[in-house]
């Protein structure tokens, strides 16, 4: 292999490594949780605690839906790279 071919191979190798690294760094949704939070005085603390626990474990709120008796919180856990 001559010097020019070696440079082309090295350039292609570098490009493949850059693409691979880019793919590893993409944020991807790995898990989803639906948590019901009832607005009943005796029950809301349970839902509140469950949502807070999920957030402290890396989940992020994606959406929430109002229901007749409270809300449903949709949370997502994101990872980087291949999931």
N, CA, C and O atoms as a CHARMM CRD file, in Angstrom:
* protein
*
  332
    1    1 UNK  N      0.86100  -1.17400   0.00000 PROA 1      0.00000
    2    1 UNK  CA     0.00000   0.00000   0.00000 PROA 1      0.00000
    3    1 UNK  C      0.90400   1.23400   0.00000 PROA 1      0.00000
    4    1 UNK  O      1.81400   1.34600   0.82200 PROA 1      0.00000
    5    2 UNK  N      0.64800   2.14700  -0.91800 PROA 2      0.00000
    6    2 UNK  CA     1.47900   3.34800  -0.97100 PROA 2      0.00000
    7    2 UNK  C      0.98000   4.39300   0.02600 PROA 2      0.00000
    8    2 UNK  O     -0.03400   4.19400   0.69500 PROA 2      0.00000
    9    3 UNK  N      1.69800   5.49500   0.11400 PROA 3      0.00000
   10    3 UNK  CA     1.41200   6.53300   1.09300 PROA 3      0.00000
   11    3 UNK  C      0.02100   7.14900   0.91000 PROA 3      0.00000
   12    3 UNK  O     -0.67400   7.40800   1.89300 PROA 3      0.00000
   13    4 UNK  N     -0.38600   7.38300  -0.33000 PROA 4      0.00000
   14    4 UNK  CA    -1.69700   7.96800  -0.62800 PROA 4      0.00000
   15    4 UNK  C     -2.82300   7.02700  -0.20100 PROA 4      0.00000
   16    4 UNK  O     -3.79500   7.46900   0.41200 PROA 4      0.00000
   17    5 UNK  N     -2.70500   5.75400  -0.51400 PROA 5      0.00000
   18    5 UNK  CA    -3.71800   4.77000  -0.12300 PROA 5      0.00000
   19    5 UNK  C     -3.80100   4.66700   1.39900 PROA 5      0.00000
   20    5 UNK  O     -4.88900   4.53700   1.95900 PROA 5      0.00000
   21    6 UNK  N     -2.67000   4.72500   2.05200 PROA 6      0.00000
   22    6 UNK  CA    -2.63700   4.64500   3.51100 PROA 6      0.00000
   23    6 UNK  C     -3.37800   5.83800   4.13000 PROA 6      0.00000
   24    6 UNK  O     -4.10500   5.68200   5.11100 PROA 6      0.00000
   25    7 UNK  N     -3.18500   7.03100   3.54700 PROA 7      0.00000
   26    7 UNK  CA    -3.88700   8.22900   4.02700 PROA 7      0.00000
   27    7 UNK  C     -5.39600   8.08600   3.85400 PROA 7      0.00000
   28    7 UNK  O     -6.16200   8.45700   4.74300 PROA 7      0.00000
   29    8 UNK  N     -5.82100   7.55200   2.71800 PROA 8      0.00000
   30    8 UNK  CA    -7.25600   7.34500   2.47100 PROA 8      0.00000
   31    8 UNK  C     -7.84000   6.34600   3.45800 PROA 8      0.00000
   32    8 UNK  O     -8.93300   6.55200   3.98600 PROA 8      0.00000
   33    9 UNK  N     -7.10800   5.25900   3.70700 PROA 9      0.00000
   34    9 UNK  CA    -7.57100   4.24800   4.67000 PROA 9      0.00000
   35    9 UNK  C     -7.66600   4.85800   6.06000 PROA 9      0.00000
   36    9 UNK  O     -8.64100   4.62700   6.77300 PROA 9      0.00000
   37   10 UNK  N     -6.66900   5.62900   6.44700 PROA 10     0.00000
   38   10 UNK  CA    -6.67800   6.28100   7.76200 PROA 10     0.00000
   39   10 UNK  C     -7.83900   7.27400   7.88400 PROA 10     0.00000
   40   10 UNK  O     -8.47900   7.36400   8.93200 PROA 10     0.00000
   41   11 UNK  N     -8.10400   8.01800   6.80200 PROA 11     0.00000
   42   11 UNK  CA    -9.21700   8.97400   6.81000 PROA 11     0.00000
   43   11 UNK  C    -10.55300   8.24800   6.94300 PROA 11     0.00000
   44   11 UNK  O    -11.42400   8.68300   7.69600 PROA 11     0.00000
   45   12 UNK  N    -10.71400   7.15700   6.22300 PROA 12     0.00000
   46   12 UNK  CA   -11.95000   6.36800   6.32600 PROA 12     0.00000
   47   12 UNK  C    -12.09600   5.75700   7.72000 PROA 12     0.00000
   48   12 UNK  O    -13.19000   5.72800   8.28200 PROA 12     0.00000
   49   13 UNK  N    -10.99900   5.27600   8.26200 PROA 13     0.00000
   50   13 UNK  CA   -11.02500   4.70200   9.61200 PROA 13     0.00000
   51   13 UNK  C    -11.46000   5.75800  10.62600 PROA 13     0.00000
   52   13 UNK  O    -12.27400   5.47300  11.50400 PROA 13     0.00000
   53   14 UNK  N    -10.92700   6.96400  10.51200 PROA 14     0.00000
   54   14 UNK  CA   -11.29400   8.06600  11.40300 PROA 14     0.00000
   55   14 UNK  C    -12.77900   8.39800  11.28000 PROA 14     0.00000
   56   14 UNK  O    -13.45600   8.62000  12.28400 PROA 14     0.00000
   57   15 UNK  N    -13.28100   8.43100  10.05100 PROA 15     0.00000
   58   15 UNK  CA   -14.69700   8.73400   9.82300 PROA 15     0.00000
   59   15 UNK  C    -15.59200   7.66600  10.45300 PROA 15     0.00000
   60   15 UNK  O    -16.61000   7.99900  11.05900 PROA 15     0.00000
   61   16 UNK  N    -15.22600   6.38800  10.31800 PROA 16     0.00000
   62   16 UNK  CA   -15.98600   5.29300  10.93000 PROA 16     0.00000
   63   16 UNK  C    -15.99500   5.45000  12.44800 PROA 16     0.00000
   64   16 UNK  O    -17.03300   5.25500  13.08000 PROA 16     0.00000
   65   17 UNK  N    -14.86200   5.79600  13.03600 PROA 17     0.00000
   66   17 UNK  CA   -14.79600   5.98800  14.48800 PROA 17     0.00000
   67   17 UNK  C    -15.66800   7.16100  14.93400 PROA 17     0.00000
   68   17 UNK  O    -16.32400   7.07800  15.97300 PROA 17     0.00000
   69   18 UNK  N    -15.68500   8.24900  14.16600 PROA 18     0.00000
   70   18 UNK  CA   -16.52500   9.40300  14.49500 PROA 18     0.00000
   71   18 UNK  C    -18.00600   9.04200  14.44000 PROA 18     0.00000
   72   18 UNK  O    -18.77500   9.42000  15.32500 PROA 18     0.00000
   73   19 UNK  N    -18.40000   8.31600  13.40900 PROA 19     0.00000
   74   19 UNK  CA   -19.80600   7.90600  13.27300 PROA 19     0.00000
   75   19 UNK  C    -20.19000   6.98200  14.41900 PROA 19     0.00000
   76   19 UNK  O    -21.27600   7.11000  14.98600 PROA 19     0.00000
   77   20 UNK  N    -19.30300   6.05000  14.76300 PROA 20     0.00000
   78   20 UNK  CA   -19.57000   5.12200  15.86900 PROA 20     0.00000
   79   20 UNK  C    -19.74100   5.87700  17.18100 PROA 20     0.00000
   80   20 UNK  O    -20.64900   5.57600  17.95500 PROA 20     0.00000
   81   21 UNK  N    -18.88600   6.84500  17.43400 PROA 21     0.00000
   82   21 UNK  CA   -18.97300   7.63100  18.65800 PROA 21     0.00000
   83   21 UNK  C    -20.26800   8.44500  18.68300 PROA 21     0.00000
   84   21 UNK  O    -20.91600   8.54800  19.72400 PROA 21     0.00000
   85   22 UNK  N    -20.64100   9.01800  17.55000 PROA 22     0.00000
   86   22 UNK  CA   -21.87800   9.78200  17.45400 PROA 22     0.00000
   87   22 UNK  C    -23.08200   8.90400  17.78700 PROA 22     0.00000
   88   22 UNK  O    -23.99700   9.34200  18.48500 PROA 22     0.00000
   89   23 UNK  N    -23.08300   7.67900  17.29300 PROA 23     0.00000
   90   23 UNK  CA   -24.18400   6.76000  17.57100 PROA 23     0.00000
   91   23 UNK  C    -24.24100   6.40900  19.05500 PROA 23     0.00000
   92   23 UNK  O    -25.32900   6.28600  19.61700 PROA 23     0.00000
   93   24 UNK  N    -23.09300   6.24800  19.69100 PROA 24     0.00000
   94   24 UNK  CA   -23.05800   5.92500  21.12000 PROA 24     0.00000
   95   24 UNK  C    -23.57300   7.07900  21.96400 PROA 24     0.00000
   96   24 UNK  O    -24.10600   6.85100  23.05000 PROA 24     0.00000
   97   25 UNK  N    -23.42700   8.31500  21.49300 PROA 25     0.00000
   98   25 UNK  CA   -23.78600   9.48100  22.28200 PROA 25     0.00000
   99   25 UNK  C    -25.23900   9.92300  22.09700 PROA 25     0.00000
  100   25 UNK  O    -25.68900  10.84100  22.78200 PROA 25     0.00000
  101   26 UNK  N    -25.96300   9.30500  21.20800 PROA 26     0.00000
  102   26 UNK  CA   -27.36400   9.69100  21.01400 PROA 26     0.00000
  103   26 UNK  C    -28.20700   9.22200  22.19300 PROA 26     0.00000
  104   26 UNK  O    -28.07700   8.08800  22.65500 PROA 26     0.00000
  105   27 UNK  N    -29.06000  10.09800  22.66300 PROA 27     0.00000
  106   27 UNK  CA   -29.93500   9.80000  23.79500 PROA 27     0.00000
  107   27 UNK  C    -31.13700   9.02000  23.28600 PROA 27     0.00000
  108   27 UNK  O    -31.80700   9.43400  22.34000 PROA 27     0.00000
  109   28 UNK  N    -31.40300   7.88400  23.92800 PROA 28     0.00000
  110   28 UNK  CA   -32.50800   7.02700  23.48900 PROA 28     0.00000
  111   28 UNK  C    -33.38700   6.66900  24.67700 PROA 28     0.00000
  112   28 UNK  O    -32.90600   6.47000  25.79300 PROA 28     0.00000
  113   29 UNK  N    -34.67800   6.59100  24.41200 PROA 29     0.00000
  114   29 UNK  CA   -35.63700   6.21200  25.44100 PROA 29     0.00000
  115   29 UNK  C    -35.48800   4.72700  25.73200 PROA 29     0.00000
  116   29 UNK  O    -35.61900   3.89700  24.83200 PROA 29     0.00000
  117   30 UNK  N    -35.21200   4.38800  26.99900 PROA 30     0.00000
  118   30 UNK  CA   -34.96900   3.00000  27.37700 PROA 30     0.00000
  119   30 UNK  C    -36.13500   2.37300  28.14200 PROA 30     0.00000
  120   30 UNK  O    -36.33900   1.16100  28.08100 PROA 30     0.00000
  121   31 UNK  N    -36.90500   3.20300  28.86400 PROA 31     0.00000
  122   31 UNK  CA   -37.97800   2.66100  29.68600 PROA 31     0.00000
  123   31 UNK  C    -39.02800   3.74100  29.91700 PROA 31     0.00000
  124   31 UNK  O    -38.70500   4.92900  29.95500 PROA 31     0.00000
  125   32 UNK  N    -40.27900   3.32900  30.07000 PROA 32     0.00000
  126   32 UNK  CA   -41.39700   4.25500  30.30000 PROA 32     0.00000
  127   32 UNK  C    -42.16400   3.79300  31.53400 PROA 32     0.00000
  128   32 UNK  O    -42.34800   2.59400  31.74800 PROA 32     0.00000
  129   33 UNK  N    -42.61100   4.75300  32.34400 PROA 33     0.00000
  130   33 UNK  CA   -43.44700   4.45300  33.51200 PROA 33     0.00000
  131   33 UNK  C    -44.69300   5.33400  33.46400 PROA 33     0.00000
  132   33 UNK  O    -44.62600   6.50800  33.09900 PROA 33     0.00000
  133   34 UNK  N    -45.81700   4.75500  33.83500 PROA 34     0.00000
  134   34 UNK  CA   -47.06400   5.48800  34.00800 PROA 34     0.00000
  135   34 UNK  C    -47.40800   5.42000  35.48900 PROA 34     0.00000
  136   34 UNK  O    -47.56400   4.33100  36.04200 PROA 34     0.00000
  137   35 UNK  N    -47.52400   6.56300  36.12500 PROA 35     0.00000
  138   35 UNK  CA   -47.81800   6.59000  37.55500 PROA 35     0.00000
  139   35 UNK  C    -49.08400   7.40500  37.77600 PROA 35     0.00000
  140   35 UNK  O    -49.17800   8.56100  37.36500 PROA 35     0.00000
  141   36 UNK  N    -50.06700   6.77400  38.44000 PROA 36     0.00000
  142   36 UNK  CA   -51.31600   7.46000  38.76600 PROA 36     0.00000
  143   36 UNK  C    -51.15200   8.16200  40.10900 PROA 36     0.00000
  144   36 UNK  O    -50.72600   7.55500  41.09200 PROA 36     0.00000
  145   37 UNK  N    -51.49600   9.44700  40.13800 PROA 37     0.00000
  146   37 UNK  CA   -51.46900  10.21800  41.37400 PROA 37     0.00000
  147   37 UNK  C    -52.90500  10.63700  41.66500 PROA 37     0.00000
  148   37 UNK  O    -53.46900  11.49600  40.98600 PROA 37     0.00000
  149   38 UNK  N    -53.48000  10.01600  42.68100 PROA 38     0.00000
  150   38 UNK  CA   -54.86200  10.30400  43.06300 PROA 38     0.00000
  151   38 UNK  C    -54.89500  11.55100  43.93600 PROA 38     0.00000
  152   38 UNK  O    -54.01900  11.74300  44.77900 PROA 38     0.00000
  153   39 UNK  N    -55.89800  12.39500  43.74000 PROA 39     0.00000
  154   39 UNK  CA   -56.02300  13.60300  44.53500 PROA 39     0.00000
  155   39 UNK  C    -56.84300  13.38100  45.80300 PROA 39     0.00000
  156   39 UNK  O    -57.45500  14.31500  46.32100 PROA 39     0.00000
  157   40 UNK  N    -56.85500  12.18400  46.28800 PROA 40     0.00000
  158   40 UNK  CA   -57.49100  11.84300  47.55300 PROA 40     0.00000
  159   40 UNK  C    -56.48300  12.12300  48.67300 PROA 40     0.00000
  160   40 UNK  O    -55.31200  11.76200  48.55700 PROA 40     0.00000
  161   41 UNK  N    -56.93300  12.76300  49.74800 PROA 41     0.00000
  162   41 UNK  CA   -56.02900  13.17700  50.82400 PROA 41     0.00000
  163   41 UNK  C    -55.20800  12.01500  51.38000 PROA 41     0.00000
  164   41 UNK  O    -54.04400  12.19600  51.73600 PROA 41     0.00000
  165   42 UNK  N    -55.80100  10.83300  51.45600 PROA 42     0.00000
  166   42 UNK  CA   -55.10200   9.67200  52.02900 PROA 42     0.00000
  167   42 UNK  C    -54.18500   8.97900  51.01900 PROA 42     0.00000
  168   42 UNK  O    -53.32300   8.19700  51.41900 PROA 42     0.00000
  169   43 UNK  N    -54.34900   9.24500  49.72600 PROA 43     0.00000
  170   43 UNK  CA   -53.60000   8.50300  48.71800 PROA 43     0.00000
  171   43 UNK  C    -52.58900   9.32500  47.92300 PROA 43     0.00000
  172   43 UNK  O    -51.68200   8.74600  47.32500 PROA 43     0.00000
  173   44 UNK  N    -52.71000  10.63600  47.89400 PROA 44     0.00000
  174   44 UNK  CA   -51.84300  11.41400  47.00400 PROA 44     0.00000
  175   44 UNK  C    -50.36900  11.28500  47.35700 PROA 44     0.00000
  176   44 UNK  O    -49.51400  11.36900  46.47600 PROA 44     0.00000
  177   45 UNK  N    -50.05700  11.08000  48.64500 PROA 45     0.00000
  178   45 UNK  CA   -48.65700  10.94800  49.06300 PROA 45     0.00000
  179   45 UNK  C    -47.98800   9.73200  48.42400 PROA 45     0.00000
  180   45 UNK  O    -46.79800   9.77200  48.11100 PROA 45     0.00000
  181   46 UNK  N    -48.75500   8.64100  48.22600 PROA 46     0.00000
  182   46 UNK  CA   -48.18800   7.43700  47.59700 PROA 46     0.00000
  183   46 UNK  C    -47.75400   7.72300  46.16100 PROA 46     0.00000
  184   46 UNK  O    -46.64700   7.36700  45.75800 PROA 46     0.00000
  185   47 UNK  N    -48.63000   8.36600  45.39700 PROA 47     0.00000
  186   47 UNK  CA   -48.30200   8.71300  44.01900 PROA 47     0.00000
  187   47 UNK  C    -47.17800   9.72700  43.95000 PROA 47     0.00000
  188   47 UNK  O    -46.28700   9.63300  43.10600 PROA 47     0.00000
  189   48 UNK  N    -47.23300  10.69700  44.84800 PROA 48     0.00000
  190   48 UNK  CA   -46.18200  11.71500  44.90600 PROA 48     0.00000
  191   48 UNK  C    -44.81800  11.07300  45.18200 PROA 48     0.00000
  192   48 UNK  O    -43.82100  11.41600  44.54600 PROA 48     0.00000
  193   49 UNK  N    -44.78700  10.15100  46.12200 PROA 49     0.00000
  194   49 UNK  CA   -43.53500   9.46500  46.45100 PROA 49     0.00000
  195   49 UNK  C    -43.04000   8.62800  45.27100 PROA 49     0.00000
  196   49 UNK  O    -41.84400   8.61000  44.98400 PROA 49     0.00000
  197   50 UNK  N    -43.93200   7.95100  44.60300 PROA 50     0.00000
  198   50 UNK  CA   -43.55100   7.12400  43.46200 PROA 50     0.00000
  199   50 UNK  C    -42.96200   7.97600  42.32800 PROA 50     0.00000
  200   50 UNK  O    -41.97400   7.58900  41.70300 PROA 50     0.00000
  201   51 UNK  N    -43.57200   9.12900  42.07200 PROA 51     0.00000
  202   51 UNK  CA   -43.04400  10.03300  41.03700 PROA 51     0.00000
  203   51 UNK  C    -41.66900  10.55200  41.45900 PROA 51     0.00000
  204   51 UNK  O    -40.73500  10.54100  40.65700 PROA 51     0.00000
  205   52 UNK  N    -41.53700  11.00100  42.69400 PROA 52     0.00000
  206   52 UNK  CA   -40.25100  11.51800  43.16600 PROA 52     0.00000
  207   52 UNK  C    -39.16000  10.45200  43.15700 PROA 52     0.00000
  208   52 UNK  O    -38.00900  10.74300  42.83200 PROA 52     0.00000
  209   53 UNK  N    -39.51500   9.22100  43.51200 PROA 53     0.00000
  210   53 UNK  CA   -38.54000   8.12400  43.47000 PROA 53     0.00000
  211   53 UNK  C    -38.07200   7.87000  42.03400 PROA 53     0.00000
  212   53 UNK  O    -36.88400   7.66400  41.78400 PROA 53     0.00000
  213   54 UNK  N    -39.01100   7.88800  41.11000 PROA 54     0.00000
  214   54 UNK  CA   -38.65900   7.65900  39.70300 PROA 54     0.00000
  215   54 UNK  C    -37.73300   8.77000  39.19800 PROA 54     0.00000
  216   54 UNK  O    -36.75100   8.49700  38.50700 PROA 54     0.00000
  217   55 UNK  N    -38.04600  10.01300  39.54200 PROA 55     0.00000
  218   55 UNK  CA   -37.20200  11.13900  39.12100 PROA 55     0.00000
  219   55 UNK  C    -35.80300  11.01900  39.72700 PROA 55     0.00000
  220   55 UNK  O    -34.80800  11.28400  39.05200 PROA 55     0.00000
  221   56 UNK  N    -35.72800  10.62400  40.98600 PROA 56     0.00000
  222   56 UNK  CA   -34.40700  10.48700  41.61600 PROA 56     0.00000
  223   56 UNK  C    -33.61300   9.32200  41.02700 PROA 56     0.00000
  224   56 UNK  O    -32.39400   9.25500  41.18700 PROA 56     0.00000
  225   57 UNK  N    -34.30600   8.40200  40.34400 PROA 57     0.00000
  226   57 UNK  CA   -33.63300   7.28600  39.67700 PROA 57     0.00000
  227   57 UNK  C    -33.36700   7.56800  38.19600 PROA 57     0.00000
  228   57 UNK  O    -33.04200   6.65500  37.43800 PROA 57     0.00000
  229   58 UNK  N    -33.50500   8.82400  37.78700 PROA 58     0.00000
  230   58 UNK  CA   -33.12700   9.20400  36.43300 PROA 58     0.00000
  231   58 UNK  C    -34.26800   9.37300  35.43700 PROA 58     0.00000
  232   58 UNK  O    -34.03000   9.75400  34.29100 PROA 58     0.00000
  233   59 UNK  N    -35.50400   9.09500  35.85300 PROA 59     0.00000
  234   59 UNK  CA   -36.64200   9.27500  34.94600 PROA 59     0.00000
  235   59 UNK  C    -36.93700  10.75900  34.76800 PROA 59     0.00000
  236   59 UNK  O    -36.69300  11.56100  35.67000 PROA 59     0.00000
  237   60 UNK  N    -37.46100  11.11800  33.60800 PROA 60     0.00000
  238   60 UNK  CA   -37.87200  12.48400  33.31200 PROA 60     0.00000
  239   60 UNK  C    -39.35000  12.47100  32.94400 PROA 60     0.00000
  240   60 UNK  O    -39.83400  11.53800  32.30400 PROA 60     0.00000
  241   61 UNK  N    -40.06200  13.52000  33.35800 PROA 61     0.00000
  242   61 UNK  CA   -41.48200  13.62800  33.02800 PROA 61     0.00000
  243   61 UNK  C    -41.60200  13.92100  31.53300 PROA 61     0.00000
  244   61 UNK  O    -41.01300  14.87100  31.01800 PROA 61     0.00000
  245   62 UNK  N    -42.37800  13.08200  30.85600 PROA 62     0.00000
  246   62 UNK  CA   -42.63000  13.26200  29.42800 PROA 62     0.00000
  247   62 UNK  C    -43.95100  13.98900  29.22600 PROA 62     0.00000
  248   62 UNK  O    -44.04800  14.91100  28.41700 PROA 62     0.00000
  249   63 UNK  N    -44.95900  13.56800  29.96500 PROA 63     0.00000
  250   63 UNK  CA   -46.31400  14.09600  29.78500 PROA 63     0.00000
  251   63 UNK  C    -47.10500  13.82100  31.05200 PROA 63     0.00000
  252   63 UNK  O    -46.71000  12.97500  31.85500 PROA 63     0.00000
  253   64 UNK  N    -48.21600  14.52300  31.24200 PROA 64     0.00000
  254   64 UNK  CA   -49.15400  14.16900  32.30500 PROA 64     0.00000
  255   64 UNK  C    -50.57100  14.37700  31.78500 PROA 64     0.00000
  256   64 UNK  O    -50.83700  15.25900  30.96800 PROA 64     0.00000
  257   65 UNK  N    -51.45300  13.54800  32.28100 PROA 65     0.00000
  258   65 UNK  CA   -52.84900  13.56100  31.83500 PROA 65     0.00000
  259   65 UNK  C    -53.75500  13.72600  33.04300 PROA 65     0.00000
  260   65 UNK  O    -53.60400  13.02400  34.04300 PROA 65     0.00000
  261   66 UNK  N    -54.69200  14.65300  32.94600 PROA 66     0.00000
  262   66 UNK  CA   -55.66100  14.86900  34.01100 PROA 66     0.00000
  263   66 UNK  C    -56.75100  13.80700  33.90900 PROA 66     0.00000
  264   66 UNK  O    -57.24300  13.50900  32.82000 PROA 66     0.00000
  265   67 UNK  N    -57.11800  13.24500  35.04800 PROA 67     0.00000
  266   67 UNK  CA   -58.22900  12.29200  35.11600 PROA 67     0.00000
  267   67 UNK  C    -59.28400  12.86800  36.06100 PROA 67     0.00000
  268   67 UNK  O    -59.10200  13.94600  36.62700 PROA 67     0.00000
  269   68 UNK  N    -60.37000  12.14700  36.22300 PROA 68     0.00000
  270   68 UNK  CA   -61.42000  12.60600  37.13600 PROA 68     0.00000
  271   68 UNK  C    -60.94100  12.66700  38.57800 PROA 68     0.00000
  272   68 UNK  O    -61.38900  13.51300  39.35200 PROA 68     0.00000
  273   69 UNK  N    -60.02600  11.76500  38.94000 PROA 69     0.00000
  274   69 UNK  CA   -59.61400  11.68800  40.34100 PROA 69     0.00000
  275   69 UNK  C    -58.16800  12.11900  40.59400 PROA 69     0.00000
  276   69 UNK  O    -57.69300  12.02800  41.72600 PROA 69     0.00000
  277   70 UNK  N    -57.46300  12.58500  39.56600 PROA 70     0.00000
  278   70 UNK  CA   -56.07600  12.99200  39.76800 PROA 70     0.00000
  279   70 UNK  C    -55.36800  13.18200  38.44300 PROA 70     0.00000
  280   70 UNK  O    -55.91900  13.75900  37.50600 PROA 70     0.00000
  281   71 UNK  N    -54.14600  12.69200  38.37300 PROA 71     0.00000
  282   71 UNK  CA   -53.37600  12.76600  37.13300 PROA 71     0.00000
  283   71 UNK  C    -52.61000  11.46500  36.92100 PROA 71     0.00000
  284   71 UNK  O    -52.35300  10.71300  37.86100 PROA 71     0.00000
  285   72 UNK  N    -52.25800  11.22400  35.67900 PROA 72     0.00000
  286   72 UNK  CA   -51.35000  10.13200  35.33500 PROA 72     0.00000
  287   72 UNK  C    -50.09800  10.79700  34.78200 PROA 72     0.00000
  288   72 UNK  O    -50.15800  11.56900  33.82500 PROA 72     0.00000
  289   73 UNK  N    -48.96500  10.48600  35.39800 PROA 73     0.00000
  290   73 UNK  CA   -47.69200  11.06200  34.98500 PROA 73     0.00000
  291   73 UNK  C    -46.94800  10.02000  34.15400 PROA 73     0.00000
  292   73 UNK  O    -46.77600   8.87800  34.58100 PROA 73     0.00000
  293   74 UNK  N    -46.51000  10.42500  32.96400 PROA 74     0.00000
  294   74 UNK  CA   -45.74000   9.54600  32.09000 PROA 74     0.00000
  295   74 UNK  C    -44.27800   9.97000  32.20800 PROA 74     0.00000
  296   74 UNK  O    -43.92300  11.11700  31.93800 PROA 74     0.00000
  297   75 UNK  N    -43.43900   9.01700  32.61700 PROA 75     0.00000
  298   75 UNK  CA   -42.01600   9.29500  32.80100 PROA 75     0.00000
  299   75 UNK  C    -41.19700   8.41800  31.88100 PROA 75     0.00000
  300   75 UNK  O    -41.58800   7.29500  31.56200 PROA 75     0.00000
  301   76 UNK  N    -40.05500   8.93900  31.45300 PROA 76     0.00000
  302   76 UNK  CA   -39.16700   8.17200  30.58700 PROA 76     0.00000
  303   76 UNK  C    -37.77000   8.13200  31.15200 PROA 76     0.00000
  304   76 UNK  O    -37.28600   9.10800  31.72600 PROA 76     0.00000
  305   77 UNK  N    -37.12200   6.98800  30.98500 PROA 77     0.00000
  306   77 UNK  CA   -35.73600   6.83200  31.38200 PROA 77     0.00000
  307   77 UNK  C    -34.91400   6.78600  30.09700 PROA 77     0.00000
  308   77 UNK  O    -35.13000   5.92800  29.24100 PROA 77     0.00000
  309   78 UNK  N    -33.98300   7.70600  29.97300 PROA 78     0.00000
  310   78 UNK  CA   -33.17600   7.81200  28.76000 PROA 78     0.00000
  311   78 UNK  C    -31.77700   7.28300  29.02500 PROA 78     0.00000
  312   78 UNK  O    -31.23800   7.42700  30.12200 PROA 78     0.00000
  313   79 UNK  N    -31.20200   6.67200  28.00400 PROA 79     0.00000
  314   79 UNK  CA   -29.83200   6.17300  28.03900 PROA 79     0.00000
  315   79 UNK  C    -29.10600   6.69000  26.80600 PROA 79     0.00000
  316   79 UNK  O    -29.72400   7.07500  25.81200 PROA 79     0.00000
  317   80 UNK  N    -27.81200   6.69000  26.89300 PROA 80     0.00000
  318   80 UNK  CA   -26.99700   7.07700  25.75400 PROA 80     0.00000
  319   80 UNK  C    -26.46300   5.82900  25.06200 PROA 80     0.00000
  320   80 UNK  O    -26.07500   4.86400  25.72100 PROA 80     0.00000
  321   81 UNK  N    -26.44600   5.85200  23.74900 PROA 81     0.00000
  322   81 UNK  CA   -25.90400   4.73400  22.98500 PROA 81     0.00000
  323   81 UNK  C    -26.91500   3.64400  22.74800 PROA 81     0.00000
  324   81 UNK  O    -28.12500   3.87100  22.77500 PROA 81     0.00000
  325   82 UNK  N    -26.39400   2.44700  22.51300 PROA 82     0.00000
  326   82 UNK  CA   -27.24300   1.30500  22.20400 PROA 82     0.00000
  327   82 UNK  C    -27.98000   0.89800  23.47100 PROA 82     0.00000
  328   82 UNK  O    -27.38000   0.74700  24.53600 PROA 82     0.00000
  329   83 UNK  N    -29.29900   0.72400  23.33700 PROA 83     0.00000
  330   83 UNK  CA   -30.13100   0.35800  24.48800 PROA 83     0.00000
  331   83 UNK  C    -30.52500  -1.09100  24.35300 PROA 83     0.00000
  332   83 UNK  O    -31.23000  -1.62200  25.21100 PROA 83     0.00000
